[in-house]
Amino acid sequence: MITVIGSLKGGSGKSTVTFNLGVWLGMAGQRVNLIDIDPQATLSDVIDVRREDGHEPVLSVVSGRDVEKLIDPEADHNLIDIGTANLDGMKQAIKLAEQIIVPVPPSQADIWSTQRFLKFIRGQRGEAMPPIRAFVNRADTHRAIRESDEAAAALISLPDIEFIKPRLGQRTVYRRSFSEGLAVFELEPRGKGAREWNALCAVLFNDELS
């Protein structure tokens, strides 16, 4: 499975999502190949920290300009972290994608960006659109704030998108875990963040792991 995690807007949490997905799949016994084609190399940085600290499962990350050559045909999952600073790489990744996961923070700017991303994907794939699955990332954790619900409603209305109901909250544990090379569910396995991740991944990878 070739999965692209991306959007056109910075700050959506793509690298954090890619890293946590990789760890979750690795803990589920899947062979994972992480591909970092974002020039910021945030995914590569966190994998370096994880390797230096000796955390298991051990994950590897590859980077380069020719995305097709970075795909591991023996892996159960190739997870590709893309960024707009590498537009050629983004186009290659989208053409290869078997599914695209779009984390969307709860703001109008991110909804507009998601709409543009859909047009961008359509421009690369034409009628052969891969499954595009979007969820609310960095969601409000206070019940009185409604932006996350409004973002969810907007995503549901967009064409070509499968809206994923489980959302990830805006939690400090993400920053703490990332700086230590750990997934959020490793640092706080009984925390709210861990429960959110298990719910999200159960939807995203239910067919592959069942």
Protein Blocks (a to p, Z undefined) as FASTA:
>chain_A
ZZddddfbehkommmmmmmmmmmmmmnopacddddfbfklmmmmmmmmmmmnopacdddd
dddjblmlmpcfkbmbdcddddfklmmlmmmmmmmpmbdcddddddfklmmmmmmmmmmm
mmmnommcccdddddehiafbfkbmklmmmmmmmmmpghiacdfbacdddfklmmmmmno
pafklmmmmbmklmmmmmmmmmmmmmmmZZ
